[in-house]
Amino acid sequence: MKAKKKSESAINQLIGPSGIPTYGIFDRPVNEVNFKDYNFLNPFGKKKNPISKHFAYNQFEYVGGVSDQIIFGVAIADLKFLTNAFFYIYLPPTGKFFYKSFKAPFSNGSKFSNFPETGVVSFTQGKNKIEMAPLNGRRKLFLELSSGERVEAEFIEEGIEPLRICTQAGVNGWVYVRKTAGSPVIGKIESDLGKFDLEKLGVFGHNDYSVGFMRRETFWNWGCFTGRLDKNIIGVNLSCGVNETSFSENSIWVNGKRYQMPLVSFEYDKQNLKKEWKITSLNGEVDLTFVPEGNYKENINAFIVASNFNQLYGKYFGKIKVLGSKTLKINGMCGYAEDHYAKW
């Protein structure tokens, strides 16, 4: 099916009557990712059975916030055979770090919504609970752990144009993504590292809701940073390895308005991820250096599923051109970079 035009109304369901997704970048909401209606075929055009279809569908949501005083990340990943959730905090002034990670077999404790604009995503394990819920133009995060940590935060997305994109993935798959960056964050975090008022600390956030029939073996690099730059609030999302078939998720938000960015390459030392990274585009519009300060790692090798996940946090330097004209100079903005291999 063709990509939706800007003038068309909201998409009620991603999968059309033919059993194929609508591919493209959408300026309006996709109300439901009705993946059960997808005509899931093998590479030779034969319909696959419902069990294969169930286990091939992956879902995850990530929210993170950054400032020069605190960086944090929270994720829930439902991979059908295994659910993984994590929470971490890093304090740039002191280098202090805190994290908790949870794993559960066969989606136990995980609840995912197929309604990216309105649905709740949650994970519960014993007295540990994480919940991400959109409400009235905000993304709400609630986290409460048995060890005493607590997060109540709101990512204010009013006035921000979300990235909504669906791309093909391999011979028989696709990925739908909804992302924002540059959202002011209000609320509080309580942990062993202290109590933090996120609004007072000038935290800005990123949200990533991703679902679909991803490649059996997937690898990606990702870079993201956000904050105030002069009189503007900017958010940057750059990726390589996924969501690049015909359309690209690369974006920059300036005061909530999203601009498309070119394809980029990531150059870094695979043997030492904490060395400087270079993220550049062929046309010169993106020329960034990422200086890591730490790395949140998750390594899973469970035969059927595997993951080598590295999310580094640190600072960005360099320049970005918006629409080939205005150059933004980046000097130490806080953000993330990822090196991630997954078999699911």
Stockholm file with secondary structure:
# STOCKHOLM 1.0

chainA/1-344         MKAKKKSESAINQLIGPSGIPTYGIFDRPVNEVNFKDYNFLNPFGKKKNPISKHFAYNQFEYVGGVSDQIIFGVAIADLKFLTNAFFYIYLPPTGKFFYKSFKAPFSNGSKFSNFPETGVVSFTQGKNKIEMAPLNGRRKLFLELSSGERVEAEFIEEGIEPLRICTQAGVNGWVYVRKTAGSPVIGKIESDLGKFDLEKLGVFGHNDYSVGFMRRETFWNWGCFTGRLDKNIIGVNLSCGVNETSFSENSIWVNGKRYQMPLVSFEYDKQNLKKEWKITSLNGEVDLTFVPEGNYKENINAFIVASNFNQLYGKYFGKIKVLGSKTLKINGMCGYAEDHYAKW
#=GR chainA/1-344 SS CCCCCTTSCCEEESBCTTSCBCCEECSSCEEECCGGGSCCBCTTSCBCCHHHHHHHCEEEEEEEEECSSCEEEEEEEECSSEEEEEEEEEETTTTEEEEEEEEEETTTTEECCSCTTTCCEEEEETTEEEEEEEETTEEEEEEECTTSCEEEEEEECTTCCCEEEEEEETTTEEEEEEEEEEEEEEEEEEETTEEEETTTTTCEEEEEEEEEECCSEEEEEEEEEEEEETTEEEEEEEEESSSCSSSCCCEEEETTEEEECCCCEEECCTTCTTSCEEEECTTSSEEEEEEEEEEEEEEEECSSCEEEEEEEEEEEEEEEEETTTEEEEEEEEEEEEEEEEEEC
#=GC SS_cons         CCCCCTTSCCEEESBCTTSCBCCEECSSCEEECCGGGSCCBCTTSCBCCHHHHHHHCEEEEEEEEECSSCEEEEEEEECSSEEEEEEEEEETTTTEEEEEEEEEETTTTEECCSCTTTCCEEEEETTEEEEEEEETTEEEEEEECTTSCEEEEEEECTTCCCEEEEEEETTTEEEEEEEEEEEEEEEEEEETTEEEETTTTTCEEEEEEEEEECCSEEEEEEEEEEEEETTEEEEEEEEESSSCSSSCCCEEEETTEEEECCCCEEECCTTCTTSCEEEECTTSSEEEEEEEEEEEEEEEECSSCEEEEEEEEEEEEEEEEETTTEEEEEEEEEEEEEEEEEEC
//
